[in-house]
Amino acid sequence: MPTVDVLVAGGGNAALCAALSASEQGATVMVLESAPPEFRGGNSRHTRNLRCMHDSPTQFLHDSYPEEEYFA
């Protein structure tokens, strides 16, 4: 078994962010995920739909988000 600096349990959004951050800092990282391929990523499959285009400030979205940037 390989030696690693950081062992990440799970492959959800927070876990993958932690793994990426550790790797960017030079750590050797291993991610352990027990979910079958169709369920890997945890709830990340649902959060991907939170990106929305708007052309004026709202209660939650403060700056405009132009159509060109949305489709980039």
CHARMM-style PDB file with segment names, atoms N, HN, CA, C and O in Angstrom:
ATOM      1  N   MET     1       0.844  -1.174   0.000  1.00  0.00      PROA
ATOM      2  CA  MET     1       0.000   0.000   0.000  1.00  0.00      PROA
ATOM      3  C   MET     1       0.890   1.237   0.000  1.00  0.00      PROA
ATOM      4  O   MET     1       1.876   1.292   0.734  1.00  0.00      PROA
ATOM      5  N   PRO     2       0.545   2.234  -0.824  1.00  0.00      PROA
ATOM      6  CA  PRO     2       1.368   3.443  -0.895  1.00  0.00      PROA
ATOM      7  C   PRO     2       1.280   4.282   0.379  1.00  0.00      PROA
ATOM      8  O   PRO     2       0.285   4.231   1.103  1.00  0.00      PROA
ATOM      9  N   THR     3       2.313   5.036   0.634  1.00  0.00      PROA
ATOM     10  HN  THR     3       3.120   5.077   0.045  1.00  0.00      PROA
ATOM     11  CA  THR     3       2.325   5.974   1.754  1.00  0.00      PROA
ATOM     12  C   THR     3       1.802   7.321   1.253  1.00  0.00      PROA
ATOM     13  O   THR     3       2.224   7.815   0.208  1.00  0.00      PROA
ATOM     14  N   VAL     4       0.876   7.906   2.019  1.00  0.00      PROA
ATOM     15  HN  VAL     4       0.533   7.505   2.869  1.00  0.00      PROA
ATOM     16  CA  VAL     4       0.302   9.198   1.637  1.00  0.00      PROA
ATOM     17  C   VAL     4       0.388  10.164   2.803  1.00  0.00      PROA
ATOM     18  O   VAL     4       0.499   9.755   3.959  1.00  0.00      PROA
ATOM     19  N   ASP     5       0.335  11.453   2.487  1.00  0.00      PROA
ATOM     20  HN  ASP     5       0.244  11.785   1.549  1.00  0.00      PROA
ATOM     21  CA  ASP     5       0.322  12.489   3.518  1.00  0.00      PROA
ATOM     22  C   ASP     5      -1.084  12.742   4.035  1.00  0.00      PROA
ATOM     23  O   ASP     5      -1.283  12.984   5.225  1.00  0.00      PROA
ATOM     24  N   VAL     6      -2.068  12.684   3.124  1.00  0.00      PROA
ATOM     25  HN  VAL     6      -1.906  12.488   2.157  1.00  0.00      PROA
ATOM     26  CA  VAL     6      -3.455  12.991   3.477  1.00  0.00      PROA
ATOM     27  C   VAL     6      -4.352  11.892   2.940  1.00  0.00      PROA
ATOM     28  O   VAL     6      -4.302  11.554   1.758  1.00  0.00      PROA
ATOM     29  N   LEU     7      -5.167  11.343   3.816  1.00  0.00      PROA
ATOM     30  HN  LEU     7      -5.207  11.618   4.777  1.00  0.00      PROA
ATOM     31  CA  LEU     7      -6.153  10.336   3.435  1.00  0.00      PROA
ATOM     32  C   LEU     7      -7.531  10.969   3.574  1.00  0.00      PROA
ATOM     33  O   LEU     7      -7.916  11.392   4.664  1.00  0.00      PROA
ATOM     34  N   VAL     8      -8.270  11.032   2.478  1.00  0.00      PROA
ATOM     35  HN  VAL     8      -7.958  10.688   1.593  1.00  0.00      PROA
ATOM     36  CA  VAL     8      -9.593  11.652   2.469  1.00  0.00      PROA
ATOM     37  C   VAL     8     -10.633  10.553   2.373  1.00  0.00      PROA
ATOM     38  O   VAL     8     -10.615   9.749   1.442  1.00  0.00      PROA
ATOM     39  N   ALA     9     -11.543  10.523   3.343  1.00  0.00      PROA
ATOM     40  HN  ALA     9     -11.557  11.177   4.099  1.00  0.00      PROA
ATOM     41  CA  ALA     9     -12.613   9.520   3.356  1.00  0.00      PROA
ATOM     42  C   ALA     9     -13.850  10.114   2.699  1.00  0.00      PROA
ATOM     43  O   ALA     9     -14.429  11.075   3.205  1.00  0.00      PROA
ATOM     44  N   GLY    10     -14.245   9.547   1.589  1.00  0.00      PROA
ATOM     45  HN  GLY    10     -13.774   8.766   1.179  1.00  0.00      PROA
ATOM     46  CA  GLY    10     -15.428  10.013   0.870  1.00  0.00      PROA
ATOM     47  C   GLY    10     -15.047  10.856  -0.324  1.00  0.00      PROA
ATOM     48  O   GLY    10     -13.961  11.432  -0.386  1.00  0.00      PROA
ATOM     49  N   GLY    11     -15.964  10.915  -1.269  1.00  0.00      PROA
ATOM     50  HN  GLY    11     -16.847  10.447  -1.219  1.00  0.00      PROA
ATOM     51  CA  GLY    11     -15.702  11.658  -2.493  1.00  0.00      PROA
ATOM     52  C   GLY    11     -16.736  12.718  -2.770  1.00  0.00      PROA
ATOM     53  O   GLY    11     -16.992  13.051  -3.927  1.00  0.00      PROA
ATOM     54  N   GLY    12     -17.341  13.258  -1.717  1.00  0.00      PROA
ATOM     55  HN  GLY    12     -17.133  12.987  -0.777  1.00  0.00      PROA
ATOM     56  CA  GLY    12     -18.305  14.341  -1.896  1.00  0.00      PROA
ATOM     57  C   GLY    12     -17.598  15.653  -2.178  1.00  0.00      PROA
ATOM     58  O   GLY    12     -16.371  15.701  -2.260  1.00  0.00      PROA
ATOM     59  N   ASN    13     -18.365  16.703  -2.323  1.00  0.00      PROA
ATOM     60  HN  ASN    13     -19.362  16.664  -2.256  1.00  0.00      PROA
ATOM     61  CA  ASN    13     -17.818  18.000  -2.692  1.00  0.00      PROA
ATOM     62  C   ASN    13     -16.782  18.494  -1.682  1.00  0.00      PROA
ATOM     63  O   ASN    13     -15.696  18.914  -2.081  1.00  0.00      PROA
ATOM     64  N   ALA    14     -17.085  18.454  -0.406  1.00  0.00      PROA
ATOM     65  HN  ALA    14     -17.967  18.112  -0.081  1.00  0.00      PROA
ATOM     66  CA  ALA    14     -16.140  18.931   0.612  1.00  0.00      PROA
ATOM     67  C   ALA    14     -14.879  18.079   0.626  1.00  0.00      PROA
ATOM     68  O   ALA    14     -13.772  18.605   0.741  1.00  0.00      PROA
ATOM     69  N   ALA    15     -15.043  16.774   0.509  1.00  0.00      PROA
ATOM     70  HN  ALA    15     -15.943  16.347   0.416  1.00  0.00      PROA
ATOM     71  CA  ALA    15     -13.891  15.875   0.509  1.00  0.00      PROA
ATOM     72  C   ALA    15     -12.989  16.136  -0.690  1.00  0.00      PROA
ATOM     73  O   ALA    15     -11.766  16.181  -0.550  1.00  0.00      PROA
ATOM     74  N   LEU    16     -13.580  16.306  -1.858  1.00  0.00      PROA
ATOM     75  HN  LEU    16     -14.572  16.269  -1.972  1.00  0.00      PROA
ATOM     76  CA  LEU    16     -12.777  16.552  -3.052  1.00  0.00      PROA
ATOM     77  C   LEU    16     -12.101  17.913  -2.999  1.00  0.00      PROA
ATOM     78  O   LEU    16     -10.985  18.065  -3.496  1.00  0.00      PROA
ATOM     79  N   CYS    17     -12.756  18.903  -2.405  1.00  0.00      PROA
ATOM     80  HN  CYS    17     -13.663  18.779  -2.002  1.00  0.00      PROA
ATOM     81  CA  CYS    17     -12.119  20.213  -2.218  1.00  0.00      PROA
ATOM     82  C   CYS    17     -10.927  20.095  -1.274  1.00  0.00      PROA
ATOM     83  O   CYS    17      -9.882  20.700  -1.512  1.00  0.00      PROA
ATOM     84  N   ALA    18     -11.081  19.323  -0.212  1.00  0.00      PROA
ATOM     85  HN  ALA    18     -11.930  18.832  -0.019  1.00  0.00      PROA
ATOM     86  CA  ALA    18      -9.979  19.111   0.732  1.00  0.00      PROA
ATOM     87  C   ALA    18      -8.825  18.389   0.049  1.00  0.00      PROA
ATOM     88  O   ALA    18      -7.663  18.747   0.241  1.00  0.00      PROA
ATOM     89  N   ALA    19      -9.144  17.375  -0.745  1.00  0.00      PROA
ATOM     90  HN  ALA    19     -10.088  17.084  -0.901  1.00  0.00      PROA
ATOM     91  CA  ALA    19      -8.110  16.624  -1.455  1.00  0.00      PROA
ATOM     92  C   ALA    19      -7.367  17.519  -2.437  1.00  0.00      PROA
ATOM     93  O   ALA    19      -6.140  17.472  -2.518  1.00  0.00      PROA
ATOM     94  N   LEU    20      -8.098  18.326  -3.173  1.00  0.00      PROA
ATOM     95  HN  LEU    20      -9.095  18.365  -3.106  1.00  0.00      PROA
ATOM     96  CA  LEU    20      -7.485  19.234  -4.135  1.00  0.00      PROA
ATOM     97  C   LEU    20      -6.602  20.257  -3.432  1.00  0.00      PROA
ATOM     98  O   LEU    20      -5.485  20.526  -3.874  1.00  0.00      PROA
ATOM     99  N   SER    21      -7.099  20.823  -2.346  1.00  0.00      PROA
ATOM    100  HN  SER    21      -8.006  20.604  -1.987  1.00  0.00      PROA
ATOM    101  CA  SER    21      -6.329  21.810  -1.596  1.00  0.00      PROA
ATOM    102  C   SER    21      -5.033  21.209  -1.057  1.00  0.00      PROA
ATOM    103  O   SER    21      -3.970  21.823  -1.157  1.00  0.00      PROA
ATOM    104  N   ALA    22      -5.123  20.022  -0.492  1.00  0.00      PROA
ATOM    105  HN  ALA    22      -5.986  19.524  -0.411  1.00  0.00      PROA
ATOM    106  CA  ALA    22      -3.928  19.356   0.035  1.00  0.00      PROA
ATOM    107  C   ALA    22      -2.932  19.062  -1.084  1.00  0.00      PROA
ATOM    108  O   ALA    22      -1.727  19.252  -0.920  1.00  0.00      PROA
ATOM    109  N   SER    23      -3.442  18.601  -2.211  1.00  0.00      PROA
ATOM    110  HN  SER    23      -4.421  18.446  -2.344  1.00  0.00      PROA
ATOM    111  CA  SER    23      -2.576  18.297  -3.348  1.00  0.00      PROA
ATOM    112  C   SER    23      -1.884  19.550  -3.868  1.00  0.00      PROA
ATOM    113  O   SER    23      -0.700  19.515  -4.204  1.00  0.00      PROA
ATOM    114  N   GLU    24      -2.618  20.650  -3.936  1.00  0.00      PROA
ATOM    115  HN  GLU    24      -3.580  20.678  -3.663  1.00  0.00      PROA
ATOM    116  CA  GLU    24      -2.032  21.912  -4.399  1.00  0.00      PROA
ATOM    117  C   GLU    24      -0.936  22.409  -3.464  1.00  0.00      PROA
ATOM    118  O   GLU    24      -0.051  23.155  -3.883  1.00  0.00      PROA
ATOM    119  N   GLN    25      -0.992  21.995  -2.193  1.00  0.00      PROA
ATOM    120  HN  GLN    25      -1.711  21.388  -1.853  1.00  0.00      PROA
ATOM    121  CA  GLN    25       0.036  22.375  -1.228  1.00  0.00      PROA
ATOM    122  C   GLN    25       1.206  21.395  -1.226  1.00  0.00      PROA
ATOM    123  O   GLN    25       2.136  21.531  -0.430  1.00  0.00      PROA
ATOM    124  N   GLY    26       1.155  20.402  -2.125  1.00  0.00      PROA
ATOM    125  HN  GLY    26       0.400  20.291  -2.771  1.00  0.00      PROA
ATOM    126  CA  GLY    26       2.267  19.472  -2.260  1.00  0.00      PROA
ATOM    127  C   GLY    26       2.106  18.146  -1.552  1.00  0.00      PROA
ATOM    128  O   GLY    26       3.018  17.320  -1.590  1.00  0.00      PROA
ATOM    129  N   ALA    27       0.979  17.915  -0.910  1.00  0.00      PROA
ATOM    130  HN  ALA    27       0.238  18.586  -0.880  1.00  0.00      PROA
ATOM    131  CA  ALA    27       0.758  16.653  -0.200  1.00  0.00      PROA
ATOM    132  C   ALA    27       0.425  15.536  -1.186  1.00  0.00      PROA
ATOM    133  O   ALA    27      -0.163  15.768  -2.242  1.00  0.00      PROA
ATOM    134  N   THR    28       0.812  14.331  -0.815  1.00  0.00      PROA
ATOM    135  HN  THR    28       1.289  14.142   0.043  1.00  0.00      PROA
ATOM    136  CA  THR    28       0.387  13.147  -1.546  1.00  0.00      PROA
ATOM    137  C   THR    28      -0.959  12.753  -0.964  1.00  0.00      PROA
ATOM    138  O   THR    28      -1.075  12.547   0.244  1.00  0.00      PROA
ATOM    139  N   VAL    29      -1.977  12.646  -1.811  1.00  0.00      PROA
ATOM    140  HN  VAL    29      -1.882  12.813  -2.792  1.00  0.00      PROA
ATOM    141  CA  VAL    29      -3.352  12.467  -1.352  1.00  0.00      PROA
ATOM    142  C   VAL    29      -3.939  11.168  -1.883  1.00  0.00      PROA
ATOM    143  O   VAL    29      -3.696  10.782  -3.026  1.00  0.00      PROA
ATOM    144  N   MET    30      -4.715  10.498  -1.035  1.00  0.00      PROA
ATOM    145  HN  MET    30      -4.912  10.812  -0.106  1.00  0.00      PROA
ATOM    146  CA  MET    30      -5.497   9.341  -1.463  1.00  0.00      PROA
ATOM    147  C   MET    30      -6.938   9.581  -1.041  1.00  0.00      PROA
ATOM    148  O   MET    30      -7.209   9.936   0.107  1.00  0.00      PROA
ATOM    149  N   VAL    31      -7.864   9.384  -1.982  1.00  0.00      PROA
ATOM    150  HN  VAL    31      -7.644   9.096  -2.914  1.00  0.00      PROA
ATOM    151  CA  VAL    31      -9.291   9.523  -1.707  1.00  0.00      PROA
ATOM    152  C   VAL    31      -9.903   8.134  -1.684  1.00  0.00      PROA
ATOM    153  O   VAL    31      -9.754   7.372  -2.639  1.00  0.00      PROA
ATOM    154  N   LEU    32     -10.590   7.802  -0.599  1.00  0.00      PROA
ATOM    155  HN  LEU    32     -10.710   8.421   0.176  1.00  0.00      PROA
ATOM    156  CA  LEU    32     -11.302   6.531  -0.491  1.00  0.00      PROA
ATOM    157  C   LEU    32     -12.787   6.795  -0.671  1.00  0.00      PROA
ATOM    158  O   LEU    32     -13.376   7.589   0.062  1.00  0.00      PROA
ATOM    159  N   GLU    33     -13.385   6.134  -1.639  1.00  0.00      PROA
ATOM    160  HN  GLU    33     -12.907   5.488  -2.234  1.00  0.00      PROA
ATOM    161  CA  GLU    33     -14.809   6.307  -1.926  1.00  0.00      PROA
ATOM    162  C   GLU    33     -15.434   4.929  -2.060  1.00  0.00      PROA
ATOM    163  O   GLU    33     -14.974   4.112  -2.858  1.00  0.00      PROA
ATOM    164  N   SER    34     -16.477   4.667  -1.286  1.00  0.00      PROA
ATOM    165  HN  SER    34     -16.850   5.330  -0.637  1.00  0.00      PROA
ATOM    166  CA  SER    34     -17.113   3.351  -1.323  1.00  0.00      PROA
ATOM    167  C   SER    34     -18.354   3.309  -2.200  1.00  0.00      PROA
ATOM    168  O   SER    34     -18.881   2.231  -2.476  1.00  0.00      PROA
ATOM    169  N   ALA    35     -18.826   4.463  -2.639  1.00  0.00      PROA
ATOM    170  HN  ALA    35     -18.398   5.339  -2.415  1.00  0.00      PROA
ATOM    171  CA  ALA    35     -20.047   4.502  -3.447  1.00  0.00      PROA
ATOM    172  C   ALA    35     -19.794   3.915  -4.831  1.00  0.00      PROA
ATOM    173  O   ALA    35     -18.687   4.020  -5.360  1.00  0.00      PROA
ATOM    174  N   PRO    36     -20.814   3.298  -5.417  1.00  0.00      PROA
ATOM    175  CA  PRO    36     -20.671   2.818  -6.792  1.00  0.00      PROA
ATOM    176  C   PRO    36     -20.513   4.014  -7.738  1.00  0.00      PROA
ATOM    177  O   PRO    36     -20.909   5.126  -7.390  1.00  0.00      PROA
ATOM    178  N   PRO    37     -19.947   3.803  -8.916  1.00  0.00      PROA
ATOM    179  CA  PRO    37     -19.655   4.918  -9.827  1.00  0.00      PROA
ATOM    180  C   PRO    37     -20.826   5.864 -10.072  1.00  0.00      PROA
ATOM    181  O   PRO    37     -20.623   7.075 -10.167  1.00  0.00      PROA
ATOM    182  N   GLU    38     -22.029   5.348 -10.175  1.00  0.00      PROA
ATOM    183  HN  GLU    38     -22.194   4.365 -10.097  1.00  0.00      PROA
ATOM    184  CA  GLU    38     -23.165   6.221 -10.488  1.00  0.00      PROA
ATOM    185  C   GLU    38     -23.563   7.132  -9.332  1.00  0.00      PROA
ATOM    186  O   GLU    38     -24.335   8.069  -9.531  1.00  0.00      PROA
ATOM    187  N   PHE    39     -23.048   6.875  -8.116  1.00  0.00      PROA
ATOM    188  HN  PHE    39     -22.421   6.114  -7.954  1.00  0.00      PROA
ATOM    189  CA  PHE    39     -23.379   7.713  -6.961  1.00  0.00      PROA
ATOM    190  C   PHE    39     -22.176   8.462  -6.406  1.00  0.00      PROA
ATOM    191  O   PHE    39     -22.292   9.128  -5.378  1.00  0.00      PROA
ATOM    192  N   ARG    40     -21.028   8.369  -7.058  1.00  0.00      PROA
ATOM    193  HN  ARG    40     -20.933   7.828  -7.893  1.00  0.00      PROA
ATOM    194  CA  ARG    40     -19.835   9.058  -6.563  1.00  0.00      PROA
ATOM    195  C   ARG    40     -20.013  10.564  -6.656  1.00  0.00      PROA
ATOM    196  O   ARG    40     -20.667  11.071  -7.567  1.00  0.00      PROA
ATOM    197  N   GLY    41     -19.430  11.260  -5.714  1.00  0.00      PROA
ATOM    198  HN  GLY    41     -18.899  10.848  -4.974  1.00  0.00      PROA
ATOM    199  CA  GLY    41     -19.533  12.716  -5.684  1.00  0.00      PROA
ATOM    200  C   GLY    41     -20.528  13.227  -4.670  1.00  0.00      PROA
ATOM    201  O   GLY    41     -20.686  14.438  -4.514  1.00  0.00      PROA
ATOM    202  N   GLY    42     -21.206  12.320  -3.971  1.00  0.00      PROA
ATOM    203  HN  GLY    42     -21.077  11.336  -4.098  1.00  0.00      PROA
ATOM    204  CA  GLY    42     -22.155  12.745  -2.946  1.00  0.00      PROA
ATOM    205  C   GLY    42     -23.252  13.616  -3.520  1.00  0.00      PROA
ATOM    206  O   GLY    42     -23.807  13.313  -4.576  1.00  0.00      PROA
ATOM    207  N   ASN    43     -23.562  14.692  -2.831  1.00  0.00      PROA
ATOM    208  HN  ASN    43     -23.111  14.939  -1.973  1.00  0.00      PROA
ATOM    209  CA  ASN    43     -24.622  15.598  -3.276  1.00  0.00      PROA
ATOM    210  C   ASN    43     -24.155  16.593  -4.333  1.00  0.00      PROA
ATOM    211  O   ASN    43     -24.928  17.455  -4.750  1.00  0.00      PROA
ATOM    212  N   SER    44     -22.911  16.488  -4.767  1.00  0.00      PROA
ATOM    213  HN  SER    44     -22.282  15.788  -4.428  1.00  0.00      PROA
ATOM    214  CA  SER    44     -22.396  17.414  -5.777  1.00  0.00      PROA
ATOM    215  C   SER    44     -23.212  17.367  -7.055  1.00  0.00      PROA
ATOM    216  O   SER    44     -23.315  18.371  -7.761  1.00  0.00      PROA
ATOM    217  N   ARG    45     -23.787  16.228  -7.358  1.00  0.00      PROA
ATOM    218  HN  ARG    45     -23.703  15.413  -6.785  1.00  0.00      PROA
ATOM    219  CA  ARG    45     -24.603  16.116  -8.574  1.00  0.00      PROA
ATOM    220  C   ARG    45     -25.805  17.053  -8.510  1.00  0.00      PROA
ATOM    221  O   ARG    45     -26.335  17.445  -9.550  1.00  0.00      PROA
ATOM    222  N   HSD    46     -26.243  17.416  -7.309  1.00  0.00      PROA
ATOM    223  HN  HSD    46     -25.813  17.097  -6.465  1.00  0.00      PROA
ATOM    224  CA  HSD    46     -27.388  18.311  -7.167  1.00  0.00      PROA
ATOM    225  C   HSD    46     -26.961  19.776  -7.101  1.00  0.00      PROA
ATOM    226  O   HSD    46     -27.689  20.652  -7.569  1.00  0.00      PROA
ATOM    227  N   THR    47     -25.798  20.050  -6.529  1.00  0.00      PROA
ATOM    228  HN  THR    47     -25.207  19.338  -6.149  1.00  0.00      PROA
ATOM    229  CA  THR    47     -25.358  21.434  -6.386  1.00  0.00      PROA
ATOM    230  C   THR    47     -24.906  22.034  -7.704  1.00  0.00      PROA
ATOM    231  O   THR    47     -24.792  23.255  -7.804  1.00  0.00      PROA
ATOM    232  N   ARG    48     -24.647  21.233  -8.705  1.00  0.00      PROA
ATOM    233  HN  ARG    48     -24.739  20.241  -8.624  1.00  0.00      PROA
ATOM    234  CA  ARG    48     -24.197  21.762  -9.993  1.00  0.00      PROA
ATOM    235  C   ARG    48     -25.253  22.646 -10.641  1.00  0.00      PROA
ATOM    236  O   ARG    48     -24.917  23.456 -11.505  1.00  0.00      PROA
ATOM    237  N   ASN    49     -26.496  22.520 -10.259  1.00  0.00      PROA
ATOM    238  HN  ASN    49     -26.768  21.862  -9.556  1.00  0.00      PROA
ATOM    239  CA  ASN    49     -27.576  23.283 -10.873  1.00  0.00      PROA
ATOM    240  C   ASN    49     -27.830  24.629 -10.200  1.00  0.00      PROA
ATOM    241  O   ASN    49     -28.804  25.302 -10.538  1.00  0.00      PROA
ATOM    242  N   LEU    50     -26.985  25.038  -9.261  1.00  0.00      PROA
ATOM    243  HN  LEU    50     -26.194  24.492  -8.986  1.00  0.00      PROA
ATOM    244  CA  LEU    50     -27.218  26.284  -8.535  1.00  0.00      PROA
ATOM    245  C   LEU    50     -26.714  27.522  -9.266  1.00  0.00      PROA
ATOM    246  O   LEU    50     -26.919  28.641  -8.794  1.00  0.00      PROA
ATOM    247  N   ARG    51     -26.073  27.346 -10.385  1.00  0.00      PROA
ATOM    248  HN  ARG    51     -25.906  26.438 -10.768  1.00  0.00      PROA
ATOM    249  CA  ARG    51     -25.575  28.481 -11.158  1.00  0.00      PROA
ATOM    250  C   ARG    51     -26.739  29.084 -11.935  1.00  0.00      PROA
ATOM    251  O   ARG    51     -27.435  28.378 -12.664  1.00  0.00      PROA
ATOM    252  N   CYS    52     -26.948  30.373 -11.783  1.00  0.00      PROA
ATOM    253  HN  CYS    52     -26.383  30.947 -11.191  1.00  0.00      PROA
ATOM    254  CA  CYS    52     -28.073  30.996 -12.487  1.00  0.00      PROA
ATOM    255  C   CYS    52     -27.661  32.348 -13.051  1.00  0.00      PROA
ATOM    256  O   CYS    52     -26.823  33.049 -12.483  1.00  0.00      PROA
ATOM    257  N   MET    53     -28.259  32.693 -14.162  1.00  0.00      PROA
ATOM    258  HN  MET    53     -28.940  32.124 -14.624  1.00  0.00      PROA
ATOM    259  CA  MET    53     -27.987  33.967 -14.807  1.00  0.00      PROA
ATOM    260  C   MET    53     -28.962  35.012 -14.263  1.00  0.00      PROA
ATOM    261  O   MET    53     -30.148  34.729 -14.097  1.00  0.00      PROA
ATOM    262  N   HSD    54     -28.466  36.205 -13.990  1.00  0.00      PROA
ATOM    263  HN  HSD    54     -27.502  36.434 -14.125  1.00  0.00      PROA
ATOM    264  CA  HSD    54     -29.329  37.304 -13.572  1.00  0.00      PROA
ATOM    265  C   HSD    54     -28.748  38.603 -14.114  1.00  0.00      PROA
ATOM    266  O   HSD    54     -27.535  38.712 -14.293  1.00  0.00      PROA
ATOM    267  N   ASP    55     -29.584  39.566 -14.372  1.00  0.00      PROA
ATOM    268  HN  ASP    55     -30.570  39.477 -14.226  1.00  0.00      PROA
ATOM    269  CA  ASP    55     -29.099  40.814 -14.952  1.00  0.00      PROA
ATOM    270  C   ASP    55     -29.283  42.021 -14.043  1.00  0.00      PROA
ATOM    271  O   ASP    55     -29.064  43.159 -14.458  1.00  0.00      PROA
ATOM    272  N   SER    56     -29.687  41.768 -12.803  1.00  0.00      PROA
ATOM    273  HN  SER    56     -29.866  40.844 -12.466  1.00  0.00      PROA
ATOM    274  CA  SER    56     -29.777  42.848 -11.827  1.00  0.00      PROA
ATOM    275  C   SER    56     -29.620  42.250 -10.430  1.00  0.00      PROA
ATOM    276  O   SER    56     -29.865  41.060 -10.233  1.00  0.00      PROA
ATOM    277  N   PRO    57     -29.211  43.069  -9.461  1.00  0.00      PROA
ATOM    278  CA  PRO    57     -29.025  42.554  -8.105  1.00  0.00      PROA
ATOM    279  C   PRO    57     -30.319  41.983  -7.520  1.00  0.00      PROA
ATOM    280  O   PRO    57     -31.417  42.454  -7.816  1.00  0.00      PROA
ATOM    281  N   THR    58     -30.161  40.972  -6.694  1.00  0.00      PROA
ATOM    282  HN  THR    58     -29.269  40.590  -6.454  1.00  0.00      PROA
ATOM    283  CA  THR    58     -31.282  40.383  -5.961  1.00  0.00      PROA
ATOM    284  C   THR    58     -30.879  40.300  -4.493  1.00  0.00      PROA
ATOM    285  O   THR    58     -29.803  40.763  -4.117  1.00  0.00      PROA
ATOM    286  N   GLN    59     -31.723  39.723  -3.681  1.00  0.00      PROA
ATOM    287  HN  GLN    59     -32.597  39.347  -3.987  1.00  0.00      PROA
ATOM    288  CA  GLN    59     -31.410  39.568  -2.257  1.00  0.00      PROA
ATOM    289  C   GLN    59     -30.159  38.712  -2.059  1.00  0.00      PROA
ATOM    290  O   GLN    59     -29.392  38.949  -1.126  1.00  0.00      PROA
ATOM    291  N   PHE    60     -29.948  37.724  -2.923  1.00  0.00      PROA
ATOM    292  HN  PHE    60     -30.572  37.532  -3.681  1.00  0.00      PROA
ATOM    293  CA  PHE    60     -28.844  36.782  -2.748  1.00  0.00      PROA
ATOM    294  C   PHE    60     -27.724  36.966  -3.763  1.00  0.00      PROA
ATOM    295  O   PHE    60     -26.585  36.582  -3.499  1.00  0.00      PROA
ATOM    296  N   LEU    61     -28.027  37.540  -4.907  1.00  0.00      PROA
ATOM    297  HN  LEU    61     -28.953  37.852  -5.122  1.00  0.00      PROA
ATOM    298  CA  LEU    61     -27.043  37.723  -5.966  1.00  0.00      PROA
ATOM    299  C   LEU    61     -26.825  39.220  -6.144  1.00  0.00      PROA
ATOM    300  O   LEU    61     -27.722  39.930  -6.598  1.00  0.00      PROA
ATOM    301  N   HSD    62     -25.628  39.706  -5.786  1.00  0.00      PROA
ATOM    302  HN  HSD    62     -24.899  39.129  -5.418  1.00  0.00      PROA
ATOM    303  CA  HSD    62     -25.403  41.141  -5.670  1.00  0.00      PROA
ATOM    304  C   HSD    62     -24.892  41.816  -6.934  1.00  0.00      PROA
ATOM    305  O   HSD    62     -25.156  43.001  -7.139  1.00  0.00      PROA
ATOM    306  N   ASP    63     -24.183  41.113  -7.769  1.00  0.00      PROA
ATOM    307  HN  ASP    63     -23.968  40.150  -7.603  1.00  0.00      PROA
ATOM    308  CA  ASP    63     -23.656  41.711  -8.989  1.00  0.00      PROA
ATOM    309  C   ASP    63     -24.346  41.100 -10.198  1.00  0.00      PROA
ATOM    310  O   ASP    63     -24.882  39.994 -10.121  1.00  0.00      PROA
ATOM    311  N   SER    64     -24.332  41.815 -11.308  1.00  0.00      PROA
ATOM    312  HN  SER    64     -23.896  42.713 -11.371  1.00  0.00      PROA
ATOM    313  CA  SER    64     -24.946  41.254 -12.512  1.00  0.00      PROA
ATOM    314  C   SER    64     -24.109  40.084 -13.023  1.00  0.00      PROA
ATOM    315  O   SER    64     -22.906  40.014 -12.772  1.00  0.00      PROA
ATOM    316  N   TYR    65     -24.735  39.195 -13.719  1.00  0.00      PROA
ATOM    317  HN  TYR    65     -25.713  39.251 -13.923  1.00  0.00      PROA
ATOM    318  CA  TYR    65     -24.100  37.998 -14.249  1.00  0.00      PROA
ATOM    319  C   TYR    65     -24.459  37.941 -15.728  1.00  0.00      PROA
ATOM    320  O   TYR    65     -25.515  37.417 -16.082  1.00  0.00      PROA
ATOM    321  N   PRO    66     -23.602  38.472 -16.598  1.00  0.00      PROA
ATOM    322  CA  PRO    66     -23.951  38.581 -18.011  1.00  0.00      PROA
ATOM    323  C   PRO    66     -24.091  37.224 -18.699  1.00  0.00      PROA
ATOM    324  O   PRO    66     -23.472  36.239 -18.299  1.00  0.00      PROA
ATOM    325  N   GLU    67     -24.903  37.200 -19.721  1.00  0.00      PROA
ATOM    326  HN  GLU    67     -25.406  38.001 -20.046  1.00  0.00      PROA
ATOM    327  CA  GLU    67     -25.174  35.970 -20.468  1.00  0.00      PROA
ATOM    328  C   GLU    67     -23.891  35.364 -21.032  1.00  0.00      PROA
ATOM    329  O   GLU    67     -23.740  34.142 -21.034  1.00  0.00      PROA
ATOM    330  N   GLU    68     -22.968  36.194 -21.508  1.00  0.00      PROA
ATOM    331  HN  GLU    68     -23.091  37.187 -21.506  1.00  0.00      PROA
ATOM    332  CA  GLU    68     -21.720  35.689 -22.085  1.00  0.00      PROA
ATOM    333  C   GLU    68     -20.909  34.910 -21.052  1.00  0.00      PROA
ATOM    334  O   GLU    68     -20.316  33.880 -21.374  1.00  0.00      PROA
ATOM    335  N   GLU    69     -20.884  35.398 -19.821  1.00  0.00      PROA
ATOM    336  HN  GLU    69     -21.366  36.235 -19.560  1.00  0.00      PROA
ATOM    337  CA  GLU    69     -20.147  34.709 -18.761  1.00  0.00      PROA
ATOM    338  C   GLU    69     -20.845  33.412 -18.370  1.00  0.00      PROA
ATOM    339  O   GLU    69     -20.190  32.412 -18.074  1.00  0.00      PROA
ATOM    340  N   TYR    70     -22.158  33.433 -18.371  1.00  0.00      PROA
ATOM    341  HN  TYR    70     -22.690  34.245 -18.611  1.00  0.00      PROA
ATOM    342  CA  TYR    70     -22.926  32.234 -18.023  1.00  0.00      PROA
ATOM    343  C   TYR    70     -22.623  31.094 -18.983  1.00  0.00      PROA
ATOM    344  O   TYR    70     -22.458  29.952 -18.556  1.00  0.00      PROA
ATOM    345  N   PHE    71     -22.549  31.390 -20.263  1.00  0.00      PROA
ATOM    346  HN  PHE    71     -22.684  32.318 -20.610  1.00  0.00      PROA
ATOM    347  CA  PHE    71     -22.342  30.349 -21.267  1.00  0.00      PROA
ATOM    348  C   PHE    71     -20.870  30.097 -21.570  1.00  0.00      PROA
ATOM    349  O   PHE    71     -20.559  29.270 -22.427  1.00  0.00      PROA
ATOM    350  N   ALA    72     -19.957  30.786 -20.890  1.00  0.00      PROA
ATOM    351  HN  ALA    72     -20.210  31.458 -20.194  1.00  0.00      PROA
ATOM    352  CA  ALA    72     -18.518  30.600 -21.134  1.00  0.00      PROA
ATOM    353  C   ALA    72     -18.046  29.254 -20.648  1.00  0.00      PROA
ATOM    354  OT1 ALA    72     -16.865  28.932 -20.773  1.00  0.00      PROA
TER     355      ALA     72
END
